[in-house]
Amino acid sequence: MASPKALYPGTFDPITFGHLDIIERAQALFEEVVVGVAAQSTKTPVFPLAERVRLVQEAVATLPRPVRVLPFHALTVQFAKELEIHAIIRGLRAVSDFEFEFQLALMNRKIAPTIETVFLMPRDSFIYLSSSLVKEISRLGGSVSCFVPKPVEEALRKTLVTGIID
């Protein structure tokens, strides 16, 4: 069964130009892309969930087609089922991502056999980019303007340098 909708899940702490590139690529393949901002993670996010959702909404507002941005507190496949979505988008930057992503995709397939995982690679200029590196650069006072949208850069500066969260 072909799916007109796809879910792109992640913590997006913060969203980067690499994430936006994956969203645009997904839009070329699916009628609707839903970005799911995960509340729970093994990571400790810098930004609270509501702030991450807001920053993603601002970032995707510049894309040519609309994107729904929704927070979620469940397993990704459960969230996809709730939304009647049968495709999950995952980004692959390098071979080092593959083992984890492959394991995750197989686990999701075992839990929800009707949901497929679609792997997309960002353009070459974003292969090295990660939210963790962006946070570290910002934390140490470096410019991240070439890695993230302006509102994200400002939020990082405010949060990591001054310690203020809106």
C-alpha positions, 0 to 999 in steps of 0.5 A: 500500500503506497503512503501519501504521508510520511513521518520524520521523527526526531528530537530536533535539538536543535533542527539544522539545515541538514534536517531541513534538507531531509524534509525537502527530499521527503516532500518530493516523495510524499504528499504530506510530511509530518515532523514528529518532535519526540518528547522522550529520548535517551538524550538530554535535550537543551531545549524543552519540547515546546521550544523545539516544536516552535523552532521546527515550526519556524524553520519549516515555515520557509519551505515551499510546501506546508509541513505539520509539526507535532510533538509526541510522547510514544513509540514512533511506530505507535505515533505513526499508526495514530496518524495513519502514516505508513512510512517513517523517514530517517536520515543517514549521514555516514556509514557510522549512522547505518548500524543504529538506523538499520537496527531501529528500522528492523525493530520498528518493522517487528513491532509494526510490519505495515510501516516502512522505513525510508532512508534519505541522505542529505546533500553532501554539504550537510553530511558532517552536520549534527545537532550535537556538534552545533550545540558544542560550537554554540556552547563554546561561543562559535558561530552556527549561522551556516548550520541552523536557521536564524531563530535557532541560532538566536535560541542557542545563543540565548540558552547556551551562552546566557542560560536563558530559555524562553 
